């Protein structure tokens, strides 16, 4: 049950990191990539937790 933290936070942290990198590399004024990839990370993390514990 302790792995739920890593399953949920892993994709979120990865999405934030990649989003921040892309926003800085492309010099975007509004952090669009960070917002989109964070939301994608949240959805992916929740799906992974649901898939693992719904059995």
C-alpha distance matrix in Angstrom:
0.0 3.8 5.4 5.8 8.5 10.2 10.3 11.8 14.0 15.3 17.6 18.7 19.8 21.4 23.2 24.5 25.7 27.5 28.9 30.3 31.8 33.5 34.8 36.4 37.7 39.3 40.4 39.2 40.2 37.4 33.9 33.6 31.4 28.9 28.6 28.5 26.0 23.7 23.8 23.2 20.2 18.7 19.6 18.2 14.8 14.6 15.9 13.5 10.5 12.7 13.8 10.5 9.4 13.0 13.7
3.8 0.0 3.8 5.4 6.3 7.9 9.4 10.9 12.0 13.3 16.2 17.0 17.5 19.3 21.5 22.4 23.3 25.4 27.0 28.0 29.4 31.4 32.7 34.0 35.4 37.3 38.2 37.2 38.2 35.7 32.1 32.1 29.9 27.2 27.3 27.4 24.7 22.3 23.0 22.6 19.2 18.1 19.6 18.1 14.5 15.1 16.9 14.3 11.7 14.7 15.8 12.7 12.3 16.1 17.0
5.4 3.8 0.0 3.8 5.3 5.3 6.1 8.6 10.0 10.5 13.2 14.7 15.2 16.6 18.8 20.1 20.9 22.7 24.4 25.8 27.0 28.7 30.3 31.7 32.8 34.6 35.9 34.9 36.3 33.7 30.1 29.8 27.4 25.0 25.2 25.0 22.1 20.1 20.8 19.9 16.5 16.0 17.2 15.2 11.9 13.1 14.4 11.3 9.5 12.9 13.4 10.4 11.1 14.8 15.7
5.8 5.4 3.8 0.0 3.8 5.5 5.0 6.0 8.4 9.9 12.0 12.9 14.2 15.9 17.5 18.8 20.2 21.9 23.1 24.7 26.3 27.8 29.0 30.8 32.1 33.6 34.7 33.4 34.5 31.7 28.1 27.7 25.6 23.1 22.9 22.7 20.2 17.9 18.1 17.5 14.4 13.1 14.3 12.9 9.3 9.8 11.6 9.2 6.6 10.0 11.4 9.1 9.2 12.7 14.5
8.5 6.3 5.3 3.8 0.0 3.8 5.5 5.3 5.8 8.0 10.7 10.9 11.6 13.8 15.6 16.3 17.6 19.8 21.0 22.1 23.8 25.6 26.7 28.1 29.7 31.4 32.2 31.1 32.0 29.4 25.8 25.8 23.8 20.9 21.0 21.3 18.7 16.1 16.9 16.9 13.4 12.3 14.4 13.3 9.5 10.8 13.3 11.3 9.3 12.8 14.5 12.6 12.9 16.2 18.2
10.2 7.9 5.3 5.5 3.8 0.0 3.8 5.4 5.2 5.4 8.7 9.8 10.0 11.4 13.8 14.9 15.6 17.6 19.3 20.5 21.7 23.6 25.1 26.4 27.6 29.5 30.6 29.8 31.1 28.7 25.0 25.0 22.5 19.9 20.5 20.5 17.4 15.4 16.7 16.0 12.3 12.3 14.3 12.3 9.0 11.4 13.2 10.6 9.8 13.6 14.4 12.5 13.9 17.2 18.8
10.3 9.4 6.1 5.0 5.5 3.8 0.0 3.8 5.9 5.7 7.5 9.4 10.8 11.6 13.3 15.2 16.3 17.6 19.1 21.0 22.2 23.5 25.1 26.9 27.9 29.4 30.8 29.6 31.1 28.5 24.9 24.3 21.7 19.6 19.8 19.2 16.2 14.6 15.2 13.9 10.6 10.5 11.6 9.3 6.1 8.4 9.7 6.8 6.5 10.2 10.8 9.3 11.2 14.2 15.9
11.8 10.9 8.6 6.0 5.3 5.4 3.8 0.0 3.8 5.8 6.6 7.1 9.3 10.9 11.8 13.2 15.1 16.6 17.4 19.2 21.0 22.2 23.3 25.4 26.7 27.9 29.0 27.6 28.7 25.9 22.3 21.8 19.7 17.3 17.0 16.7 14.2 11.9 12.3 11.8 8.5 7.4 9.2 8.0 4.3 6.3 8.8 7.4 6.6 10.0 11.7 11.1 12.2 14.8 17.2
14.0 12.0 10.0 8.4 5.8 5.2 5.9 3.8 0.0 3.8 5.7 5.1 6.0 8.4 9.8 10.5 12.1 14.2 15.1 16.4 18.2 19.9 20.9 22.5 24.1 25.6 26.5 25.3 26.4 23.8 20.1 20.2 18.0 15.2 15.5 15.8 13.1 10.5 12.0 12.0 8.3 8.0 10.9 9.9 6.8 9.4 12.1 10.7 10.4 13.8 15.3 14.6 15.9 18.5 20.9
15.3 13.3 10.5 9.9 8.0 5.4 5.7 5.8 3.8 0.0 3.8 5.5 5.4 6.1 8.6 10.1 10.7 12.3 14.1 15.6 16.6 18.3 20.0 21.4 22.4 24.2 25.5 24.7 26.3 24.1 20.3 20.1 17.3 15.0 16.0 15.8 12.5 11.0 12.9 11.8 8.1 9.4 11.7 9.6 7.4 10.9 12.5 10.5 11.4 14.8 15.4 14.7 16.7 19.4 21.3
17.6 16.2 13.2 12.0 10.7 8.7 7.5 6.6 5.7 3.8 0.0 3.8 5.6 5.0 6.0 8.5 9.8 10.4 11.8 14.1 15.2 16.1 17.9 19.9 20.7 22.0 23.5 22.4 24.1 21.7 18.0 17.3 14.4 12.6 13.3 12.5 9.2 8.2 9.8 8.2 4.6 7.0 8.8 6.6 5.8 9.5 10.7 9.6 11.3 14.1 14.7 14.9 17.2 19.2 21.3
18.7 17.0 14.7 12.9 10.9 9.8 9.4 7.1 5.1 5.5 3.8 0.0 3.8 5.4 5.1 6.2 8.6 10.0 10.4 12.2 14.2 15.3 16.3 18.3 19.8 20.9 21.9 20.5 21.8 19.2 15.5 15.2 12.9 10.3 10.7 10.8 8.0 5.6 7.8 7.7 4.2 5.5 8.7 8.1 7.0 9.9 12.1 11.8 12.7 15.4 16.7 17.1 18.8 20.8 23.3
19.8 17.5 15.2 14.2 11.6 10.0 10.8 9.3 6.0 5.4 5.6 3.8 0.0 3.8 5.4 5.1 6.1 8.6 9.7 10.6 12.3 14.2 15.3 16.6 18.2 19.9 20.8 19.9 21.3 19.2 15.4 15.9 13.3 10.5 12.0 12.7 9.6 7.7 10.8 10.9 7.6 9.3 12.5 11.5 10.2 13.4 15.5 14.6 15.5 18.5 19.6 19.5 21.3 23.6 26.0
21.4 19.3 16.6 15.9 13.8 11.4 11.6 10.9 8.4 6.1 5.0 5.4 3.8 0.0 3.8 5.5 5.1 6.1 8.4 10.0 10.6 12.2 14.1 15.5 16.3 18.1 19.6 19.0 21.0 19.2 15.4 15.3 12.2 10.2 12.3 12.1 8.5 8.2 11.2 10.2 7.4 10.3 12.7 11.0 10.7 14.3 15.5 14.5 16.2 19.1 19.6 19.7 22.0 24.2 26.2
23.2 21.5 18.8 17.5 15.6 13.8 13.3 11.8 9.8 8.6 6.0 5.1 5.4 3.8 0.0 3.8 5.5 5.3 5.9 8.5 9.9 10.5 11.9 14.1 15.1 16.2 17.6 16.4 18.3 16.2 12.4 11.9 8.8 7.0 8.7 8.3 4.7 4.9 8.0 7.2 5.4 8.6 10.8 10.0 10.6 13.6 14.9 14.8 16.7 19.0 19.8 20.5 22.7 24.4 26.8
24.5 22.4 20.1 18.8 16.3 14.9 15.2 13.2 10.5 10.1 8.5 6.2 5.1 5.5 3.8 0.0 3.8 5.6 5.1 6.1 8.5 9.9 10.4 12.2 14.0 15.3 16.0 14.9 16.3 14.2 10.4 11.0 8.6 5.5 7.8 9.0 6.4 5.3 9.1 9.7 8.0 10.2 13.1 13.0 12.9 15.7 17.6 17.6 18.9 21.4 22.6 23.1 24.9 26.8 29.4
25.7 23.3 20.9 20.2 17.6 15.6 16.3 15.1 12.1 10.7 9.8 8.6 6.1 5.1 5.5 3.8 0.0 3.8 5.4 5.3 6.2 8.7 10.0 10.8 12.2 14.3 15.2 15.1 16.9 15.6 11.9 12.9 10.0 7.8 10.9 11.8 8.9 8.9 12.6 12.5 10.6 13.3 16.0 15.2 15.1 18.3 19.9 19.3 20.9 23.7 24.4 24.6 26.8 28.9 31.1
27.5 25.4 22.7 21.9 19.8 17.6 17.6 16.6 14.2 12.3 10.4 10.0 8.6 6.1 5.3 5.6 3.8 0.0 3.8 5.5 5.1 6.1 8.6 10.0 10.3 12.0 13.8 13.6 16.1 15.0 11.4 11.6 8.1 7.3 10.6 10.5 7.5 9.1 12.4 11.6 10.6 13.9 15.8 14.8 15.6 18.9 19.8 19.5 21.6 24.0 24.4 25.0 27.5 29.3 31.4
28.9 27.0 24.4 23.1 21.0 19.3 19.1 17.4 15.1 14.1 11.8 10.4 9.7 8.4 5.9 5.1 5.4 3.8 0.0 3.8 5.4 5.2 6.1 8.6 9.8 10.5 11.7 10.7 12.9 11.4 7.7 7.9 4.7 3.7 7.3 7.8 5.9 7.4 10.6 10.6 10.5 13.3 15.3 15.1 16.2 18.9 20.1 20.5 22.4 24.5 25.3 26.3 28.5 30.0 32.4
30.3 28.0 25.8 24.7 22.1 20.5 21.0 19.2 16.4 15.6 14.1 12.2 10.6 10.0 8.5 6.1 5.3 5.5 3.8 0.0 3.8 5.5 5.1 6.2 8.5 10.0 10.3 9.9 11.7 10.9 7.4 9.2 7.1 5.4 9.2 10.8 9.3 9.9 13.3 14.0 13.4 15.8 18.2 18.2 18.7 21.5 23.1 23.2 24.8 27.2 28.2 28.9 30.9 32.7 35.2
31.8 29.4 27.0 26.3 23.8 21.7 22.2 21.0 18.2 16.6 15.2 14.2 12.3 10.6 9.9 8.5 6.2 5.1 5.4 3.8 0.0 3.8 5.5 5.3 6.0 8.5 9.7 10.5 13.1 13.1 10.2 11.5 8.8 8.4 12.2 13.0 11.1 12.5 15.9 15.8 15.2 18.1 20.3 19.6 20.4 23.5 24.7 24.4 26.4 28.9 29.4 30.0 32.4 34.2 36.4
33.5 31.4 28.7 27.8 25.6 23.6 23.5 22.2 19.9 18.3 16.1 15.3 14.2 12.2 10.5 9.9 8.7 6.1 5.2 5.5 3.8 0.0 3.8 5.4 5.0 5.9 8.1 8.3 11.5 11.5 9.0 9.3 6.6 7.9 11.3 11.3 10.2 12.5 15.2 14.9 15.2 18.2 19.8 19.4 20.8 23.7 24.5 24.7 27.0 29.1 29.5 30.5 33.0 34.4 36.7
34.8 32.7 30.3 29.0 26.7 25.1 25.1 23.3 20.9 20.0 17.9 16.3 15.3 14.1 11.9 10.4 10.0 8.6 6.1 5.1 5.5 3.8 0.0 3.8 5.6 5.4 5.7 5.2 7.9 8.1 5.9 7.2 6.1 7.0 10.1 11.1 11.0 12.6 15.2 15.8 16.4 18.8 20.6 20.9 22.1 24.6 25.9 26.4 28.4 30.3 31.2 32.3 34.4 35.8 38.4
36.4 34.0 31.7 30.8 28.1 26.4 26.9 25.4 22.5 21.4 19.9 18.3 16.6 15.5 14.1 12.2 10.8 10.0 8.6 6.2 5.3 5.4 3.8 0.0 3.8 5.5 4.9 6.7 9.0 10.3 8.7 10.9 9.8 10.0 13.4 14.7 14.2 15.5 18.5 19.0 19.1 21.6 23.7 23.7 24.6 27.4 28.7 28.9 30.8 33.0 33.8 34.6 36.8 38.5 40.9
37.7 35.4 32.8 32.1 29.7 27.6 27.9 26.7 24.1 22.4 20.7 19.8 18.2 16.3 15.1 14.0 12.2 10.3 9.8 8.5 6.0 5.0 5.6 3.8 0.0 3.8 5.6 8.1 11.3 12.8 11.4 12.5 10.9 12.1 15.4 15.9 15.1 17.2 20.0 19.9 20.1 23.0 24.8 24.4 25.7 28.6 29.5 29.5 31.8 34.0 34.3 35.2 37.7 39.3 41.5
39.3 37.3 34.6 33.6 31.4 29.5 29.4 27.9 25.6 24.2 22.0 20.9 19.9 18.1 16.2 15.3 14.3 12.0 10.5 10.0 8.5 5.9 5.4 5.5 3.8 0.0 3.8 5.5 9.2 10.9 10.3 10.8 9.9 12.0 14.8 15.0 15.0 17.4 19.7 19.7 20.6 23.4 24.7 24.7 26.4 29.0 29.7 30.2 32.6 34.4 34.9 36.2 38.6 39.8 42.1
40.4 38.2 35.9 34.7 32.2 30.6 30.8 29.0 26.5 25.5 23.5 21.9 20.8 19.6 17.6 16.0 15.2 13.8 11.7 10.3 9.7 8.1 5.7 4.9 5.6 3.8 0.0 3.8 6.4 9.0 9.3 10.9 11.0 12.4 14.9 16.0 16.4 18.2 20.5 21.2 22.0 24.3 26.1 26.5 27.8 30.3 31.4 32.1 34.1 36.0 36.8 38.0 40.1 41.5 44.0
39.2 37.2 34.9 33.4 31.1 29.8 29.6 27.6 25.3 24.7 22.4 20.5 19.9 19.0 16.4 14.9 15.1 13.6 10.7 9.9 10.5 8.3 5.2 6.7 8.1 5.5 3.8 0.0 3.8 5.7 6.4 7.6 8.7 10.4 12.1 13.3 14.4 16.1 17.9 18.9 20.2 22.2 23.7 24.5 26.1 28.2 29.3 30.4 32.3 33.9 34.9 36.4 38.4 39.5 42.2
40.2 38.2 36.3 34.5 32.0 31.1 31.1 28.7 26.4 26.3 24.1 21.8 21.3 21.0 18.3 16.3 16.9 16.1 12.9 11.7 13.1 11.5 7.9 9.0 11.3 9.2 6.4 3.8 0.0 3.8 6.4 8.5 10.7 11.6 12.6 14.5 16.2 17.1 18.8 20.5 21.7 23.1 24.9 26.2 27.4 29.2 30.7 32.0 33.6 35.1 36.5 38.0 39.6 40.7 43.6
37.4 35.7 33.7 31.7 29.4 28.7 28.5 25.9 23.8 24.1 21.7 19.2 19.2 19.2 16.2 14.2 15.6 15.0 11.4 10.9 13.1 11.5 8.1 10.3 12.8 10.9 9.0 5.7 3.8 0.0 3.8 5.6 8.6 9.1 9.3 11.5 13.6 14.2 15.5 17.5 18.9 20.0 21.6 23.3 24.5 26.0 27.6 29.1 30.5 31.9 33.4 35.0 36.5 37.5 40.5
33.9 32.1 30.1 28.1 25.8 25.0 24.9 22.3 20.1 20.3 18.0 15.5 15.4 15.4 12.4 10.4 11.9 11.4 7.7 7.4 10.2 9.0 5.9 8.7 11.4 10.3 9.3 6.4 6.4 3.8 0.0 3.8 5.7 5.4 6.4 8.8 10.2 10.7 12.6 14.4 15.4 16.7 18.7 20.0 21.1 22.8 24.5 25.7 27.2 28.8 30.2 31.6 33.2 34.4 37.3
33.6 32.1 29.8 27.7 25.8 25.0 24.3 21.8 20.2 20.1 17.3 15.2 15.9 15.3 11.9 11.0 12.9 11.6 7.9 9.2 11.5 9.3 7.2 10.9 12.5 10.8 10.9 7.6 8.5 5.6 3.8 0.0 3.8 5.5 5.2 6.1 8.5 9.9 10.8 12.2 14.1 15.5 16.7 18.1 19.8 21.4 22.6 24.1 25.9 27.1 28.4 30.2 31.9 32.7 35.6
31.4 29.9 27.4 25.6 23.8 22.5 21.7 19.7 18.0 17.3 14.4 12.9 13.3 12.2 8.8 8.6 10.0 8.1 4.7 7.1 8.8 6.6 6.1 9.8 10.9 9.9 11.0 8.7 10.7 8.6 5.7 3.8 0.0 3.8 5.5 5.2 5.8 8.2 9.9 10.3 11.7 14.0 15.2 15.9 17.7 19.7 20.7 21.8 23.9 25.4 26.3 27.9 29.9 30.9 33.5
28.9 27.2 25.0 23.1 20.9 19.9 19.6 17.3 15.2 15.0 12.6 10.3 10.5 10.2 7.0 5.5 7.8 7.3 3.7 5.4 8.4 7.9 7.0 10.0 12.1 12.0 12.4 10.4 11.6 9.1 5.4 5.5 3.8 0.0 3.8 5.6 5.4 5.8 8.5 9.8 10.2 12.1 14.2 15.0 16.0 18.1 19.7 20.6 22.2 24.0 25.2 26.5 28.2 29.6 32.3
28.6 27.3 25.2 22.9 21.0 20.5 19.8 17.0 15.5 16.0 13.3 10.7 12.0 12.3 8.7 7.8 10.9 10.6 7.3 9.2 12.2 11.3 10.1 13.4 15.4 14.8 14.9 12.1 12.6 9.3 6.4 5.2 5.5 3.8 0.0 3.8 5.6 5.2 6.2 8.6 9.9 10.7 12.4 14.2 15.3 16.7 18.4 19.9 21.3 22.6 24.2 25.8 27.2 28.2 31.2
28.5 27.4 25.0 22.7 21.3 20.5 19.2 16.7 15.8 15.8 12.5 10.8 12.7 12.1 8.3 9.0 11.8 10.5 7.8 10.8 13.0 11.3 11.1 14.7 15.9 15.0 16.0 13.3 14.5 11.5 8.8 6.1 5.2 5.6 3.8 0.0 3.8 5.5 5.3 6.2 8.6 10.0 10.7 12.2 14.2 15.5 16.5 18.2 20.1 21.1 22.3 24.3 26.0 26.6 29.5
26.0 24.7 22.1 20.2 18.7 17.4 16.2 14.2 13.1 12.5 9.2 8.0 9.6 8.5 4.7 6.4 8.9 7.5 5.9 9.3 11.1 10.2 11.0 14.2 15.1 15.0 16.4 14.4 16.2 13.6 10.2 8.5 5.8 5.4 5.6 3.8 0.0 3.8 5.4 4.9 6.0 8.6 9.8 10.1 11.9 14.1 15.0 16.0 18.1 19.6 20.5 22.0 24.1 25.1 27.8
23.7 22.3 20.1 17.9 16.1 15.4 14.6 11.9 10.5 11.0 8.2 5.6 7.7 8.2 4.9 5.3 8.9 9.1 7.4 9.9 12.5 12.5 12.6 15.5 17.2 17.4 18.2 16.1 17.1 14.2 10.7 9.9 8.2 5.8 5.2 5.5 3.8 0.0 3.8 5.4 4.9 6.2 8.7 9.7 10.3 12.3 14.1 15.1 16.4 18.2 19.7 20.9 22.5 23.8 26.7
23.8 23.0 20.8 18.1 16.9 16.7 15.2 12.3 12.0 12.9 9.8 7.8 10.8 11.2 8.0 9.1 12.6 12.4 10.6 13.3 15.9 15.2 15.2 18.5 20.0 19.7 20.5 17.9 18.8 15.5 12.6 10.8 9.9 8.5 6.2 5.3 5.4 3.8 0.0 3.8 5.3 5.0 6.2 8.5 9.8 10.7 12.2 14.1 15.5 16.5 18.1 20.0 21.3 22.0 25.1
23.2 22.6 19.9 17.5 16.9 16.0 13.9 11.8 12.0 11.8 8.2 7.7 10.9 10.2 7.2 9.7 12.5 11.6 10.6 14.0 15.8 14.9 15.8 19.0 19.9 19.7 21.2 18.9 20.5 17.5 14.4 12.2 10.3 9.8 8.6 6.2 4.9 5.4 3.8 0.0 3.8 5.4 5.1 6.0 8.5 9.9 10.5 12.1 14.2 15.2 16.2 18.1 20.0 20.7 23.4
20.2 19.2 16.5 14.4 13.4 12.3 10.6 8.5 8.3 8.1 4.6 4.2 7.6 7.4 5.4 8.0 10.6 10.6 10.5 13.4 15.2 15.2 16.4 19.1 20.1 20.6 22.0 20.2 21.7 18.9 15.4 14.1 11.7 10.2 9.9 8.6 6.0 4.9 5.3 3.8 0.0 3.8 5.5 5.0 5.9 8.5 9.7 10.3 12.2 14.0 15.0 16.3 18.2 19.5 22.1
18.7 18.1 16.0 13.1 12.3 12.3 10.5 7.4 8.0 9.4 7.0 5.5 9.3 10.3 8.6 10.2 13.3 13.9 13.3 15.8 18.1 18.2 18.8 21.6 23.0 23.4 24.3 22.2 23.1 20.0 16.7 15.5 14.0 12.1 10.7 10.0 8.6 6.2 5.0 5.4 3.8 0.0 3.8 5.5 5.1 6.1 8.5 9.9 10.7 12.1 14.0 15.4 16.6 17.7 20.8
19.6 19.6 17.2 14.3 14.4 14.3 11.6 9.2 10.9 11.7 8.8 8.7 12.5 12.7 10.8 13.1 16.0 15.8 15.3 18.2 20.3 19.8 20.6 23.7 24.8 24.7 26.1 23.7 24.9 21.6 18.7 16.7 15.2 14.2 12.4 10.7 9.8 8.7 6.2 5.1 5.5 3.8 0.0 3.8 5.5 5.2 6.1 8.6 10.0 10.5 12.0 14.2 15.5 16.0 19.0
18.2 18.1 15.2 12.9 13.3 12.3 9.3 8.0 9.9 9.6 6.6 8.1 11.5 11.0 10.0 13.0 15.2 14.8 15.1 18.2 19.6 19.4 20.9 23.7 24.4 24.7 26.5 24.5 26.2 23.3 20.0 18.1 15.9 15.0 14.2 12.2 10.1 9.7 8.5 6.0 5.0 5.5 3.8 0.0 3.8 5.5 5.1 6.1 8.7 9.8 10.4 12.2 14.3 15.1 17.6
14.8 14.5 11.9 9.3 9.5 9.0 6.1 4.3 6.8 7.4 5.8 7.0 10.2 10.7 10.6 12.9 15.1 15.6 16.2 18.7 20.4 20.8 22.1 24.6 25.7 26.4 27.8 26.1 27.4 24.5 21.1 19.8 17.7 16.0 15.3 14.2 11.9 10.3 9.8 8.5 5.9 5.1 5.5 3.8 0.0 3.8 5.4 5.1 6.2 8.6 9.8 10.6 12.3 13.9 16.6
14.6 15.1 13.1 9.8 10.8 11.4 8.4 6.3 9.4 10.9 9.5 9.9 13.4 14.3 13.6 15.7 18.3 18.9 18.9 21.5 23.5 23.7 24.6 27.4 28.6 29.0 30.3 28.2 29.2 26.0 22.8 21.4 19.7 18.1 16.7 15.5 14.1 12.3 10.7 9.9 8.5 6.1 5.2 5.5 3.8 0.0 3.8 5.4 5.2 6.0 8.4 9.9 10.7 11.6 14.8
15.9 16.9 14.4 11.6 13.3 13.2 9.7 8.8 12.1 12.5 10.7 12.1 15.5 15.5 14.9 17.6 19.9 19.8 20.1 23.1 24.7 24.5 25.9 28.7 29.5 29.7 31.4 29.3 30.7 27.6 24.5 22.6 20.7 19.7 18.4 16.5 15.0 14.1 12.2 10.5 9.7 8.5 6.1 5.1 5.4 3.8 0.0 3.8 5.5 5.0 6.0 8.5 10.0 10.3 13.0
13.5 14.3 11.3 9.2 11.3 10.6 6.8 7.4 10.7 10.5 9.6 11.8 14.6 14.5 14.8 17.6 19.3 19.5 20.5 23.2 24.4 24.7 26.4 28.9 29.5 30.2 32.1 30.4 32.0 29.1 25.7 24.1 21.8 20.6 19.9 18.2 16.0 15.1 14.1 12.1 10.3 9.9 8.6 6.1 5.1 5.4 3.8 0.0 3.8 5.4 5.1 6.1 8.6 9.9 12.0
10.5 11.7 9.5 6.6 9.3 9.8 6.5 6.6 10.4 11.4 11.3 12.7 15.5 16.2 16.7 18.9 20.9 21.6 22.4 24.8 26.4 27.0 28.4 30.8 31.8 32.6 34.1 32.3 33.6 30.5 27.2 25.9 23.9 22.2 21.3 20.1 18.1 16.4 15.5 14.2 12.2 10.7 10.0 8.7 6.2 5.2 5.5 3.8 0.0 3.8 5.5 5.2 6.1 8.2 10.7
12.7 14.7 12.9 10.0 12.8 13.6 10.2 10.0 13.8 14.8 14.1 15.4 18.5 19.1 19.0 21.4 23.7 24.0 24.5 27.2 28.9 29.1 30.3 33.0 34.0 34.4 36.0 33.9 35.1 31.9 28.8 27.1 25.4 24.0 22.6 21.1 19.6 18.2 16.5 15.2 14.0 12.1 10.5 9.8 8.6 6.0 5.0 5.4 3.8 0.0 3.8 5.5 5.4 5.6 8.9
13.8 15.8 13.4 11.4 14.5 14.4 10.8 11.7 15.3 15.4 14.7 16.7 19.6 19.6 19.8 22.6 24.4 24.4 25.3 28.2 29.4 29.5 31.2 33.8 34.3 34.9 36.8 34.9 36.5 33.4 30.2 28.4 26.3 25.2 24.2 22.3 20.5 19.7 18.1 16.2 15.0 14.0 12.0 10.4 9.8 8.4 6.0 5.1 5.5 3.8 0.0 3.8 5.7 5.5 7.4
10.5 12.7 10.4 9.1 12.6 12.5 9.3 11.1 14.6 14.7 14.9 17.1 19.5 19.7 20.5 23.1 24.6 25.0 26.3 28.9 30.0 30.5 32.3 34.6 35.2 36.2 38.0 36.4 38.0 35.0 31.6 30.2 27.9 26.5 25.8 24.3 22.0 20.9 20.0 18.1 16.3 15.4 14.2 12.2 10.6 9.9 8.5 6.1 5.2 5.5 3.8 0.0 3.8 5.9 6.7
9.4 12.3 11.1 9.2 12.9 13.9 11.2 12.2 15.9 16.7 17.2 18.8 21.3 22.0 22.7 24.9 26.8 27.5 28.5 30.9 32.4 33.0 34.4 36.8 37.7 38.6 40.1 38.4 39.6 36.5 33.2 31.9 29.9 28.2 27.2 26.0 24.1 22.5 21.3 20.0 18.2 16.6 15.5 14.3 12.3 10.7 10.0 8.6 6.1 5.4 5.7 3.8 0.0 3.8 5.5
13.0 16.1 14.8 12.7 16.2 17.2 14.2 14.8 18.5 19.4 19.2 20.8 23.6 24.2 24.4 26.8 28.9 29.3 30.0 32.7 34.2 34.4 35.8 38.5 39.3 39.8 41.5 39.5 40.7 37.5 34.4 32.7 30.9 29.6 28.2 26.6 25.1 23.8 22.0 20.7 19.5 17.7 16.0 15.1 13.9 11.6 10.3 9.9 8.2 5.6 5.5 5.9 3.8 0.0 3.8
13.7 17.0 15.7 14.5 18.2 18.8 15.9 17.2 20.9 21.3 21.3 23.3 26.0 26.2 26.8 29.4 31.1 31.4 32.4 35.2 36.4 36.7 38.4 40.9 41.5 42.1 44.0 42.2 43.6 40.5 37.3 35.6 33.5 32.3 31.2 29.5 27.8 26.7 25.1 23.4 22.1 20.8 19.0 17.6 16.6 14.8 13.0 12.0 10.7 8.9 7.4 6.7 5.5 3.8 0.0
